[in-house]
């Protein structure tokens, strides 16, 4: 089954993640979803503190089923 490519944009607070981007996003927060699987969008480094993380799906048809923190 072919999976349509979908694009996402991730921000931490109101900024691009920079060095805190995950394995599947770049420093600007851009990522591509191309299969049904787990994606690492953010990997925070440094001291543990509260953050607001926003994930925007830029293409129609993308769905999120689970989020893991910790």
N, CA, C, O and CB atoms as a CASP TS submission, in Angstrom:
PFRMAT TS
TARGET T0000
AUTHOR 0000-0000-0000
METHOD Language model
MODEL 1
PARENT N/A
ATOM      1  N   UNK     1       0.838  -1.188   0.000  1.00  0.00           N
ATOM      2  CA  UNK     1       0.000   0.000   0.000  1.00  0.00           C
ATOM      3  C   UNK     1       0.877   1.243   0.000  1.00  0.00           C
ATOM      4  O   UNK     1       1.719   1.400   0.884  1.00  0.00           O
ATOM      5  CB  UNK     1      -0.950   0.002   1.214  1.00  0.00           C
ATOM      6  N   UNK     2       0.701   2.111  -0.952  1.00  0.00           N
ATOM      7  CA  UNK     2       1.476   3.352  -1.058  1.00  0.00           C
ATOM      8  C   UNK     2       0.893   4.395  -0.114  1.00  0.00           C
ATOM      9  O   UNK     2      -0.323   4.576  -0.053  1.00  0.00           O
ATOM     10  CB  UNK     2       1.485   3.883  -2.521  1.00  0.00           C
ATOM     11  N   UNK     3       1.753   5.069   0.611  1.00  0.00           N
ATOM     12  CA  UNK     3       1.358   6.099   1.572  1.00  0.00           C
ATOM     13  C   UNK     3       1.691   7.450   0.971  1.00  0.00           C
ATOM     14  O   UNK     3       2.825   7.682   0.553  1.00  0.00           O
ATOM     15  CB  UNK     3       2.072   5.906   2.953  1.00  0.00           C
ATOM     16  N   UNK     4       0.716   8.343   0.922  1.00  0.00           N
ATOM     17  CA  UNK     4       0.946   9.693   0.391  1.00  0.00           C
ATOM     18  C   UNK     4       1.818  10.492   1.353  1.00  0.00           C
ATOM     19  O   UNK     4       1.597  10.457   2.563  1.00  0.00           O
ATOM     20  CB  UNK     4      -0.398  10.428   0.147  1.00  0.00           C
ATOM     21  N   UNK     5       2.788  11.197   0.834  1.00  0.00           N
ATOM     22  CA  UNK     5       3.683  12.017   1.641  1.00  0.00           C
ATOM     23  C   UNK     5       2.933  13.225   2.199  1.00  0.00           C
ATOM     24  O   UNK     5       2.191  13.894   1.480  1.00  0.00           O
ATOM     25  CB  UNK     5       4.898  12.473   0.810  1.00  0.00           C
ATOM     26  N   UNK     6       3.136  13.493   3.479  1.00  0.00           N
ATOM     27  CA  UNK     6       2.539  14.640   4.154  1.00  0.00           C
ATOM     28  C   UNK     6       3.653  15.425   4.844  1.00  0.00           C
ATOM     29  O   UNK     6       4.632  14.842   5.311  1.00  0.00           O
ATOM     30  CB  UNK     6       1.445  14.190   5.184  1.00  0.00           C
ATOM     31  N   UNK     7       3.503  16.732   4.903  1.00  0.00           N
ATOM     32  CA  UNK     7       4.507  17.600   5.522  1.00  0.00           C
ATOM     33  C   UNK     7       4.003  18.121   6.865  1.00  0.00           C
ATOM     34  O   UNK     7       2.816  18.396   7.036  1.00  0.00           O
ATOM     35  CB  UNK     7       4.858  18.779   4.588  1.00  0.00           C
ATOM     36  N   UNK     8       4.933  18.252   7.816  1.00  0.00           N
ATOM     37  CA  UNK     8       4.615  18.804   9.137  1.00  0.00           C
ATOM     38  C   UNK     8       5.565  19.944   9.447  1.00  0.00           C
ATOM     39  O   UNK     8       6.654  20.041   8.881  1.00  0.00           O
ATOM     40  CB  UNK     8       4.698  17.713  10.237  1.00  0.00           C
ATOM     41  N   UNK     9       5.133  20.802  10.353  1.00  0.00           N
ATOM     42  CA  UNK     9       5.953  21.916  10.856  1.00  0.00           C
ATOM     43  C   UNK     9       5.858  21.886  12.375  1.00  0.00           C
ATOM     44  O   UNK     9       4.760  21.887  12.931  1.00  0.00           O
ATOM     45  CB  UNK     9       5.475  23.321  10.272  1.00  0.00           C
ATOM     46  N   UNK    10       6.998  21.860  13.042  1.00  0.00           N
ATOM     47  CA  UNK    10       7.058  21.768  14.501  1.00  0.00           C
ATOM     48  C   UNK    10       7.683  23.039  15.057  1.00  0.00           C
ATOM     49  O   UNK    10       8.692  23.525  14.545  1.00  0.00           O
ATOM     50  CB  UNK    10       7.865  20.517  14.951  1.00  0.00           C
ATOM     51  N   UNK    11       7.071  23.572  16.112  1.00  0.00           N
ATOM     52  CA  UNK    11       7.674  24.698  16.825  1.00  0.00           C
ATOM     53  C   UNK    11       7.712  24.385  18.318  1.00  0.00           C
ATOM     54  O   UNK    11       6.884  23.635  18.835  1.00  0.00           O
ATOM     55  CB  UNK    11       6.888  26.016  16.557  1.00  0.00           C
ATOM     56  N   UNK    12       8.675  24.968  18.983  1.00  0.00           N
ATOM     57  CA  UNK    12       8.779  24.887  20.445  1.00  0.00           C
ATOM     58  C   UNK    12       8.570  26.302  20.934  1.00  0.00           C
ATOM     59  O   UNK    12       9.390  27.185  20.683  1.00  0.00           O
ATOM     60  CB  UNK    12      10.180  24.283  20.936  1.00  0.00           C
ATOM     61  N   UNK    13       7.466  26.517  21.634  1.00  0.00           N
ATOM     62  CA  UNK    13       7.045  27.882  21.928  1.00  0.00           C
ATOM     63  C   UNK    13       6.595  28.485  20.614  1.00  0.00           C
ATOM     64  O   UNK    13       5.666  27.973  19.988  1.00  0.00           O
ATOM     65  CB  UNK    13       8.199  28.730  22.594  1.00  0.00           C
ATOM     66  N   UNK    14       7.219  29.543  20.190  1.00  0.00           N
ATOM     67  CA  UNK    14       6.884  30.148  18.890  1.00  0.00           C
ATOM     68  C   UNK    14       8.074  30.080  17.931  1.00  0.00           C
ATOM     69  O   UNK    14       8.064  30.722  16.881  1.00  0.00           O
ATOM     70  CB  UNK    14       6.441  31.618  19.077  1.00  0.00           C
ATOM     71  N   UNK    15       9.110  29.293  18.296  1.00  0.00           N
ATOM     72  CA  UNK    15      10.325  29.256  17.502  1.00  0.00           C
ATOM     73  C   UNK    15      10.568  27.878  16.903  1.00  0.00           C
ATOM     74  O   UNK    15      10.061  26.868  17.392  1.00  0.00           O
ATOM     75  CB  UNK    15      11.509  29.669  18.346  1.00  0.00           C
ATOM     76  N   UNK    16      11.348  27.864  15.843  1.00  0.00           N
ATOM     77  CA  UNK    16      11.808  26.598  15.267  1.00  0.00           C
ATOM     78  C   UNK    16      12.649  25.866  16.315  1.00  0.00           C
ATOM     79  O   UNK    16      13.260  26.510  17.167  1.00  0.00           O
ATOM     80  CB  UNK    16      12.632  26.838  13.949  1.00  0.00           C
ATOM     81  N   UNK    17      12.692  24.538  16.267  1.00  0.00           N
ATOM     82  CA  UNK    17      13.395  23.788  17.307  1.00  0.00           C
ATOM     83  C   UNK    17      14.910  23.932  17.325  1.00  0.00           C
ATOM     84  O   UNK    17      15.532  23.658  18.351  1.00  0.00           O
ATOM     85  CB  UNK    17      13.070  22.373  17.168  1.00  0.00           C
ATOM     86  N   UNK    18      15.527  24.354  16.220  1.00  0.00           N
ATOM     87  CA  UNK    18      16.986  24.475  16.195  1.00  0.00           C
ATOM     88  C   UNK    18      17.640  23.155  16.555  1.00  0.00           C
ATOM     89  O   UNK    18      17.312  22.115  15.984  1.00  0.00           O
ATOM     90  CB  UNK    18      17.454  25.574  17.154  1.00  0.00           C
ATOM     91  N   UNK    19      18.569  23.196  17.508  1.00  0.00           N
ATOM     92  CA  UNK    19      19.294  21.990  17.926  1.00  0.00           C
ATOM     93  C   UNK    19      18.393  20.966  18.612  1.00  0.00           C
ATOM     94  O   UNK    19      18.792  19.812  18.770  1.00  0.00           O
ATOM     95  CB  UNK    19      20.424  22.368  18.858  1.00  0.00           C
ATOM     96  N   UNK    20      17.196  21.357  19.022  1.00  0.00           N
ATOM     97  CA  UNK    20      16.266  20.443  19.690  1.00  0.00           C
ATOM     98  C   UNK    20      15.342  19.705  18.717  1.00  0.00           C
ATOM     99  O   UNK    20      14.362  19.089  19.137  1.00  0.00           O
ATOM    100  CB  UNK    20      15.432  21.209  20.689  1.00  0.00           C
ATOM    101  N   UNK    21      15.649  19.765  17.431  1.00  0.00           N
ATOM    102  CA  UNK    21      14.820  19.029  16.463  1.00  0.00           C
ATOM    103  C   UNK    21      15.017  17.529  16.648  1.00  0.00           C
ATOM    104  O   UNK    21      16.042  17.078  17.161  1.00  0.00           O
ATOM    105  CB  UNK    21      15.168  19.443  15.005  1.00  0.00           C
ATOM    106  N   UNK    22      14.028  16.778  16.224  1.00  0.00           N
ATOM    107  CA  UNK    22      14.097  15.329  16.331  1.00  0.00           C
ATOM    108  C   UNK    22      14.762  14.694  15.123  1.00  0.00           C
ATOM    109  O   UNK    22      15.235  15.392  14.226  1.00  0.00           O
ATOM    110  CB  UNK    22      12.715  14.759  16.509  1.00  0.00           C
ATOM    111  N   UNK    23      14.797  13.381  15.101  1.00  0.00           N
ATOM    112  CA  UNK    23      15.429  12.634  14.011  1.00  0.00           C
ATOM    113  C   UNK    23      14.684  12.805  12.690  1.00  0.00           C
ATOM    114  O   UNK    23      15.259  12.613  11.619  1.00  0.00           O
ATOM    115  CB  UNK    23      15.507  11.158  14.368  1.00  0.00           C
ATOM    116  N   UNK    24      13.395  13.168  12.770  1.00  0.00           N
ATOM    117  CA  UNK    24      12.578  13.261  11.555  1.00  0.00           C
ATOM    118  C   UNK    24      12.142  14.680  11.225  1.00  0.00           C
ATOM    119  O   UNK    24      11.222  14.882  10.432  1.00  0.00           O
ATOM    120  CB  UNK    24      11.362  12.395  11.697  1.00  0.00           C
ATOM    121  N   UNK    25      12.801  15.665  11.830  1.00  0.00           N
ATOM    122  CA  UNK    25      12.583  17.076  11.493  1.00  0.00           C
ATOM    123  C   UNK    25      13.943  17.752  11.392  1.00  0.00           C
ATOM    124  O   UNK    25      14.945  17.249  11.901  1.00  0.00           O
ATOM    125  CB  UNK    25      11.673  17.791  12.561  1.00  0.00           C
ATOM    126  N   UNK    26      13.959  18.902  10.724  1.00  0.00           N
ATOM    127  CA  UNK    26      15.213  19.651  10.632  1.00  0.00           C
ATOM    128  C   UNK    26      15.199  20.796  11.643  1.00  0.00           C
ATOM    129  O   UNK    26      14.227  20.972  12.378  1.00  0.00           O
ATOM    130  CB  UNK    26      15.430  20.194   9.189  1.00  0.00           C
ATOM    131  N   UNK    27      16.269  21.563  11.674  1.00  0.00           N
ATOM    132  CA  UNK    27      16.396  22.663  12.635  1.00  0.00           C
ATOM    133  C   UNK    27      15.313  23.724  12.466  1.00  0.00           C
ATOM    134  O   UNK    27      15.012  24.456  13.409  1.00  0.00           O
ATOM    135  CB  UNK    27      17.756  23.309  12.499  1.00  0.00           C
ATOM    136  N   UNK    28      14.727  23.813  11.274  1.00  0.00           N
ATOM    137  CA  UNK    28      13.631  24.766  11.029  1.00  0.00           C
ATOM    138  C   UNK    28      12.270  24.194  11.417  1.00  0.00           C
ATOM    139  O   UNK    28      11.262  24.894  11.326  1.00  0.00           O
ATOM    140  CB  UNK    28      13.611  25.174   9.560  1.00  0.00           C
ATOM    141  N   UNK    29      12.227  22.934  11.847  1.00  0.00           N
ATOM    142  CA  UNK    29      10.980  22.300  12.264  1.00  0.00           C
ATOM    143  C   UNK    29      10.229  21.608  11.145  1.00  0.00           C
ATOM    144  O   UNK    29       9.095  21.172  11.345  1.00  0.00           O
ATOM    145  CB  UNK    29      10.097  23.308  12.880  1.00  0.00           C
ATOM    146  N   UNK    30      10.835  21.497   9.967  1.00  0.00           N
ATOM    147  CA  UNK    30      10.170  20.848   8.833  1.00  0.00           C
ATOM    148  C   UNK    30      10.385  19.343   8.871  1.00  0.00           C
ATOM    149  O   UNK    30      11.485  18.864   9.143  1.00  0.00           O
ATOM    150  CB  UNK    30      10.685  21.421   7.504  1.00  0.00           C
ATOM    151  N   UNK    31       9.319  18.611   8.593  1.00  0.00           N
ATOM    152  CA  UNK    31       9.419  17.158   8.550  1.00  0.00           C
ATOM    153  C   UNK    31       8.490  16.582   7.501  1.00  0.00           C
ATOM    154  O   UNK    31       7.570  17.249   7.028  1.00  0.00           O
ATOM    155  CB  UNK    31       9.104  16.560   9.911  1.00  0.00           C
ATOM    156  N   UNK    32       8.745  15.335   7.147  1.00  0.00           N
ATOM    157  CA  UNK    32       7.938  14.636   6.147  1.00  0.00           C
ATOM    158  C   UNK    32       7.455  13.320   6.742  1.00  0.00           C
ATOM    159  O   UNK    32       8.240  12.549   7.293  1.00  0.00           O
ATOM    160  CB  UNK    32       8.752  14.388   4.835  1.00  0.00           C
ATOM    161  N   UNK    33       6.160  13.075   6.626  1.00  0.00           N
ATOM    162  CA  UNK    33       5.555  11.808   7.031  1.00  0.00           C
ATOM    163  C   UNK    33       5.339  11.011   5.759  1.00  0.00           C
ATOM    164  O   UNK    33       4.651  11.467   4.846  1.00  0.00           O
ATOM    165  CB  UNK    33       4.200  12.020   7.828  1.00  0.00           C
ATOM    166  N   UNK    34       5.930   9.807   5.692  1.00  0.00           N
ATOM    167  CA  UNK    34       5.808   9.022   4.465  1.00  0.00           C
ATOM    168  C   UNK    34       5.422   7.565   4.704  1.00  0.00           C
ATOM    169  O   UNK    34       5.425   6.753   3.778  1.00  0.00           O
ATOM    170  CB  UNK    34       7.098   9.071   3.710  1.00  0.00           C
ATOM    171  N   UNK    35       5.092   7.242   5.953  1.00  0.00           N
ATOM    172  CA  UNK    35       4.662   5.885   6.293  1.00  0.00           C
ATOM    173  C   UNK    35       3.927   5.922   7.629  1.00  0.00           C
ATOM    174  O   UNK    35       4.029   6.894   8.378  1.00  0.00           O
ATOM    175  CB  UNK    35       5.880   4.905   6.355  1.00  0.00           C
ATOM    176  N   UNK    36       3.191   4.863   7.916  1.00  0.00           N
ATOM    177  CA  UNK    36       2.518   4.740   9.207  1.00  0.00           C
ATOM    178  C   UNK    36       3.522   4.147  10.188  1.00  0.00           C
ATOM    179  O   UNK    36       3.782   2.944  10.169  1.00  0.00           O
ATOM    180  CB  UNK    36       1.219   3.850   9.105  1.00  0.00           C
ATOM    181  N   UNK    37       4.082   4.994  11.043  1.00  0.00           N
ATOM    182  CA  UNK    37       5.078   4.562  12.022  1.00  0.00           C
ATOM    183  C   UNK    37       5.298   5.672  13.035  1.00  0.00           C
ATOM    184  O   UNK    37       4.655   6.719  12.960  1.00  0.00           O
ATOM    185  CB  UNK    37       6.414   4.178  11.330  1.00  0.00           C
ATOM    186  N   UNK    38       6.196   5.454  13.975  1.00  0.00           N
ATOM    187  CA  UNK    38       6.543   6.441  14.984  1.00  0.00           C
ATOM    188  C   UNK    38       7.576   7.412  14.419  1.00  0.00           C
ATOM    189  O   UNK    38       8.531   6.990  13.768  1.00  0.00           O
ATOM    190  CB  UNK    38       7.077   5.756  16.259  1.00  0.00           C
ATOM    191  N   UNK    39       7.390   8.711  14.665  1.00  0.00           N
ATOM    192  CA  UNK    39       8.322   9.750  14.226  1.00  0.00           C
ATOM    193  C   UNK    39       8.815  10.525  15.430  1.00  0.00           C
ATOM    194  O   UNK    39       8.035  10.853  16.324  1.00  0.00           O
ATOM    195  CB  UNK    39       7.657  10.702  13.203  1.00  0.00           C
ATOM    196  N   UNK    40      10.105  10.820  15.461  1.00  0.00           N
ATOM    197  CA  UNK    40      10.664  11.665  16.515  1.00  0.00           C
ATOM    198  C   UNK    40      10.737  13.088  15.965  1.00  0.00           C
ATOM    199  O   UNK    40      11.586  13.396  15.128  1.00  0.00           O
ATOM    200  CB  UNK    40      12.088  11.152  16.984  1.00  0.00           C
ATOM    201  N   UNK    41       9.851  13.943  16.436  1.00  0.00           N
ATOM    202  CA  UNK    41       9.753  15.307  15.926  1.00  0.00           C
ATOM    203  C   UNK    41      10.578  16.301  16.728  1.00  0.00           C
ATOM    204  O   UNK    41      11.057  17.294  16.179  1.00  0.00           O
ATOM    205  CB  UNK    41       8.317  15.745  15.917  1.00  0.00           C
ATOM    206  N   UNK    42      10.749  16.046  18.020  1.00  0.00           N
ATOM    207  CA  UNK    42      11.490  16.934  18.915  1.00  0.00           C
ATOM    208  C   UNK    42      12.323  16.086  19.860  1.00  0.00           C
ATOM    209  O   UNK    42      11.866  15.046  20.334  1.00  0.00           O
ATOM    210  CB  UNK    42      10.531  17.870  19.709  1.00  0.00           C
ATOM    211  N   UNK    43      13.534  16.526  20.134  1.00  0.00           N
ATOM    212  CA  UNK    43      14.367  15.895  21.157  1.00  0.00           C
ATOM    213  C   UNK    43      15.015  17.013  21.956  1.00  0.00           C
ATOM    214  O   UNK    43      16.050  17.556  21.570  1.00  0.00           O
ATOM    215  CB  UNK    43      15.451  14.933  20.525  1.00  0.00           C
ATOM    216  N   UNK    44      14.391  17.345  23.073  1.00  0.00           N
ATOM    217  CA  UNK    44      14.863  18.446  23.911  1.00  0.00           C
ATOM    218  C   UNK    44      16.131  18.052  24.647  1.00  0.00           C
ATOM    219  O   UNK    44      16.232  16.957  25.200  1.00  0.00           O
ATOM    220  CB  UNK    44      13.781  18.867  24.910  1.00  0.00           C
ATOM    221  N   UNK    45      17.081  18.949  24.647  1.00  0.00           N
ATOM    222  CA  UNK    45      18.343  18.745  25.345  1.00  0.00           C
ATOM    223  C   UNK    45      18.429  19.754  26.487  1.00  0.00           C
ATOM    224  O   UNK    45      17.754  20.784  26.466  1.00  0.00           O
ATOM    225  CB  UNK    45      19.560  18.887  24.371  1.00  0.00           C
ATOM    226  N   UNK    46      19.234  19.464  27.447  1.00  0.00           N
ATOM    227  CA  UNK    46      19.422  20.418  28.535  1.00  0.00           C
ATOM    228  C   UNK    46      18.473  20.173  29.691  1.00  0.00           C
ATOM    229  O   UNK    46      17.932  19.080  29.851  1.00  0.00           O
ATOM    230  CB  UNK    46      19.245  21.820  28.026  1.00  0.00           C
ATOM    231  N   UNK    47      18.280  21.202  30.489  1.00  0.00           N
ATOM    232  CA  UNK    47      17.467  21.117  31.697  1.00  0.00           C
ATOM    233  C   UNK    47      16.004  20.841  31.373  1.00  0.00           C
ATOM    234  O   UNK    47      15.458  21.380  30.410  1.00  0.00           O
ATOM    235  CB  UNK    47      17.586  22.402  32.501  1.00  0.00           C
ATOM    236  N   UNK    48      15.386  20.007  32.178  1.00  0.00           N
ATOM    237  CA  UNK    48      13.976  19.676  32.009  1.00  0.00           C
ATOM    238  C   UNK    48      13.126  20.842  32.489  1.00  0.00           C
ATOM    239  O   UNK    48      13.282  21.310  33.617  1.00  0.00           O
ATOM    240  CB  UNK    48      13.613  18.378  32.775  1.00  0.00           C
ATOM    241  N   UNK    49      12.232  21.306  31.634  1.00  0.00           N
ATOM    242  CA  UNK    49      11.305  22.375  31.992  1.00  0.00           C
ATOM    243  C   UNK    49      10.087  22.289  31.073  1.00  0.00           C
ATOM    244  O   UNK    49      10.095  21.552  30.088  1.00  0.00           O
ATOM    245  CB  UNK    49      11.992  23.779  31.887  1.00  0.00           C
ATOM    246  N   UNK    50       9.064  23.033  31.397  1.00  0.00           N
ATOM    247  CA  UNK    50       7.828  23.011  30.609  1.00  0.00           C
ATOM    248  C   UNK    50       8.036  23.711  29.266  1.00  0.00           C
ATOM    249  O   UNK    50       8.693  24.749  29.185  1.00  0.00           O
ATOM    250  CB  UNK    50       6.675  23.682  31.388  1.00  0.00           C
ATOM    251  N   UNK    51       7.466  23.124  28.223  1.00  0.00           N
ATOM    252  CA  UNK    51       7.520  23.694  26.879  1.00  0.00           C
ATOM    253  C   UNK    51       6.173  23.517  26.207  1.00  0.00           C
ATOM    254  O   UNK    51       5.435  22.583  26.521  1.00  0.00           O
ATOM    255  CB  UNK    51       8.641  23.037  26.038  1.00  0.00           C
ATOM    256  N   UNK    52       5.854  24.399  25.297  1.00  0.00           N
ATOM    257  CA  UNK    52       4.677  24.241  24.441  1.00  0.00           C
ATOM    258  C   UNK    52       5.192  23.809  23.071  1.00  0.00           C
ATOM    259  O   UNK    52       5.932  24.543  22.418  1.00  0.00           O
ATOM    260  CB  UNK    52       3.820  25.582  24.351  1.00  0.00           C
ATOM    261  N   UNK    53       4.801  22.630  22.648  1.00  0.00           N
ATOM    262  CA  UNK    53       5.221  22.098  21.355  1.00  0.00           C
ATOM    263  C   UNK    53       4.010  22.057  20.441  1.00  0.00           C
ATOM    264  O   UNK    53       2.971  21.499  20.793  1.00  0.00           O
ATOM    265  CB  UNK    53       5.860  20.681  21.501  1.00  0.00           C
ATOM    266  N   UNK    54       4.150  22.650  19.269  1.00  0.00           N
ATOM    267  CA  UNK    54       3.053  22.675  18.300  1.00  0.00           C
ATOM    268  C   UNK    54       3.466  21.871  17.068  1.00  0.00           C
ATOM    269  O   UNK    54       4.552  22.061  16.521  1.00  0.00           O
ATOM    270  CB  UNK    54       2.678  24.145  17.908  1.00  0.00           C
ATOM    271  N   UNK    55       2.585  20.976  16.647  1.00  0.00           N
ATOM    272  CA  UNK    55       2.790  20.197  15.428  1.00  0.00           C
ATOM    273  C   UNK    55       1.673  20.579  14.470  1.00  0.00           C
ATOM    274  O   UNK    55       0.496  20.358  14.758  1.00  0.00           O
ATOM    275  CB  UNK    55       2.804  18.639  15.716  1.00  0.00           C
ATOM    276  N   UNK    56       2.039  21.149  13.341  1.00  0.00           N
ATOM    277  CA  UNK    56       1.052  21.537  12.323  1.00  0.00           C
ATOM    278  C   UNK    56       1.195  20.617  11.119  1.00  0.00           C
ATOM    279  O   UNK    56       2.291  20.433  10.589  1.00  0.00           O
ATOM    280  CB  UNK    56       1.230  23.032  11.899  1.00  0.00           C
ATOM    281  N   UNK    57       0.087  20.048  10.700  1.00  0.00           N
ATOM    282  CA  UNK    57       0.068  19.226   9.497  1.00  0.00           C
ATOM    283  C   UNK    57      -0.223  20.150   8.325  1.00  0.00           C
ATOM    284  O   UNK    57      -1.284  20.772   8.270  1.00  0.00           O
ATOM    285  CB  UNK    57      -0.995  18.068   9.597  1.00  0.00           C
ATOM    286  N   UNK    58       0.713  20.242   7.391  1.00  0.00           N
ATOM    287  CA  UNK    58       0.597  21.192   6.294  1.00  0.00           C
ATOM    288  C   UNK    58      -0.195  20.641   5.106  1.00  0.00           C
ATOM    289  O   UNK    58      -0.608  21.403   4.232  1.00  0.00           O
ATOM    290  CB  UNK    58       1.968  21.603   5.838  1.00  0.00           C
ATOM    291  N   UNK    59      -0.405  19.339   5.069  1.00  0.00           N
ATOM    292  CA  UNK    59      -1.162  18.702   3.991  1.00  0.00           C
ATOM    293  C   UNK    59      -2.367  17.980   4.574  1.00  0.00           C
ATOM    294  O   UNK    59      -2.313  17.466   5.691  1.00  0.00           O
ATOM    295  CB  UNK    59      -0.271  17.717   3.193  1.00  0.00           C
ATOM    296  N   UNK    60      -3.430  17.946   3.827  1.00  0.00           N
ATOM    297  CA  UNK    60      -4.637  17.235   4.263  1.00  0.00           C
ATOM    298  C   UNK    60      -4.383  15.736   4.313  1.00  0.00           C
ATOM    299  O   UNK    60      -3.578  15.196   3.554  1.00  0.00           O
ATOM    300  CB  UNK    60      -5.819  17.541   3.324  1.00  0.00           C
ATOM    301  N   UNK    61      -5.090  15.080   5.226  1.00  0.00           N
ATOM    302  CA  UNK    61      -5.059  13.621   5.284  1.00  0.00           C
ATOM    303  C   UNK    61      -4.126  13.026   6.315  1.00  0.00           C
ATOM    304  O   UNK    61      -4.115  11.807   6.490  1.00  0.00           O
ATOM    305  CB  UNK    61      -4.689  13.103   3.977  1.00  0.00           C
ATOM    306  N   UNK    62      -3.342  13.838   7.005  1.00  0.00           N
ATOM    307  CA  UNK    62      -2.454  13.313   8.048  1.00  0.00           C
ATOM    308  C   UNK    62      -3.231  13.168   9.346  1.00  0.00           C
ATOM    309  O   UNK    62      -4.114  13.972   9.648  1.00  0.00           O
ATOM    310  CB  UNK    62      -1.221  14.237   8.250  1.00  0.00           C
ATOM    311  N   UNK    63      -2.897  12.143  10.106  1.00  0.00           N
ATOM    312  CA  UNK    63      -3.548  11.902  11.392  1.00  0.00           C
ATOM    313  C   UNK    63      -2.496  11.534  12.433  1.00  0.00           C
ATOM    314  O   UNK    63      -1.488  10.906  12.108  1.00  0.00           O
ATOM    315  CB  UNK    63      -4.617  10.780  11.272  1.00  0.00           C
ATOM    316  N   UNK    64      -2.727  11.916  13.659  1.00  0.00           N
ATOM    317  CA  UNK    64      -1.856  11.555  14.775  1.00  0.00           C
ATOM    318  C   UNK    64      -2.643  10.670  15.724  1.00  0.00           C
ATOM    319  O   UNK    64      -3.779  10.987  16.077  1.00  0.00           O
ATOM    320  CB  UNK    64      -1.311  12.823  15.511  1.00  0.00           C
ATOM    321  N   UNK    65      -2.046   9.570  16.136  1.00  0.00           N
ATOM    322  CA  UNK    65      -2.740   8.626  16.992  1.00  0.00           C
ATOM    323  C   UNK    65      -2.130   8.512  18.382  1.00  0.00           C
ATOM    324  O   UNK    65      -2.827   8.121  19.318  1.00  0.00           O
ATOM    325  CB  UNK    65      -2.757   7.285  16.344  1.00  0.00           C
ATOM    326  N   UNK    66      -0.864   8.837  18.547  1.00  0.00           N
ATOM    327  CA  UNK    66      -0.227   8.696  19.852  1.00  0.00           C
ATOM    328  C   UNK    66       0.922   9.680  19.987  1.00  0.00           C
ATOM    329  O   UNK    66       1.620   9.979  19.018  1.00  0.00           O
ATOM    330  CB  UNK    66       0.273   7.262  20.060  1.00  0.00           C
ATOM    331  N   UNK    67       1.108  10.175  21.196  1.00  0.00           N
ATOM    332  CA  UNK    67       2.228  11.047  21.506  1.00  0.00           C
ATOM    333  C   UNK    67       2.938  10.447  22.707  1.00  0.00           C
ATOM    334  O   UNK    67       2.283   9.987  23.642  1.00  0.00           O
ATOM    335  CB  UNK    67       1.762  12.523  21.785  1.00  0.00           C
ATOM    336  N   UNK    68       4.262  10.442  22.698  1.00  0.00           N
ATOM    337  CA  UNK    68       5.034   9.893  23.793  1.00  0.00           C
ATOM    338  C   UNK    68       5.957  10.986  24.327  1.00  0.00           C
ATOM    339  O   UNK    68       6.655  11.653  23.564  1.00  0.00           O
ATOM    340  CB  UNK    68       5.842   8.640  23.338  1.00  0.00           C
ATOM    341  N   UNK    69       5.950  11.155  25.628  1.00  0.00           N
ATOM    342  CA  UNK    69       6.812  12.133  26.286  1.00  0.00           C
ATOM    343  C   UNK    69       7.602  11.406  27.344  1.00  0.00           C
ATOM    344  O   UNK    69       7.068  10.551  28.051  1.00  0.00           O
ATOM    345  CB  UNK    69       5.994  13.310  26.903  1.00  0.00           C
ATOM    346  N   UNK    70       8.853  11.736  27.455  1.00  0.00           N
ATOM    347  CA  UNK    70       9.638  11.151  28.540  1.00  0.00           C
ATOM    348  C   UNK    70      10.801  10.352  28.076  1.00  0.00           C
ATOM    349  O   UNK    70      11.542   9.807  28.895  1.00  0.00           O
ATOM    350  CB  UNK    70       8.791  10.304  29.375  1.00  0.00           C
TER
END
